[in-house]
Amino acid sequence: MNKSLIATLAQHTDEVTSIVLTSDTNKSILFSASLDMKIIAWHTKLYDALFEITLLHPVATLRLTKDNEILLAIGDSEIKQMSTL
């Protein structure tokens, strides 16, 4: 099976632990989380970073609500809730 690399999430400095994609096709954003304690929002056409958030602990899992309004970041010792935009 031939797999091609779509994008490299190069702004992370440690292992990427979770990714989640918004379901809104008009404003599609990919969120990635890493052991480097960062969540980065990516534009899905160019895969440029839109913004990043640095937390106090590594992030294990990301989840979006069905309406794409709330991004949950679950990690060691804390849970953060933030609006997607």
Secondary structure, 3 states (H helix, E strand, C coil): CCCCCCCCCCCCCCCEEEEEECCCHHHCEEEEEECCCEEEEEECCCCCEEEEEECCCCEEEEEECCCCCEEEEEECCCEEEEECC
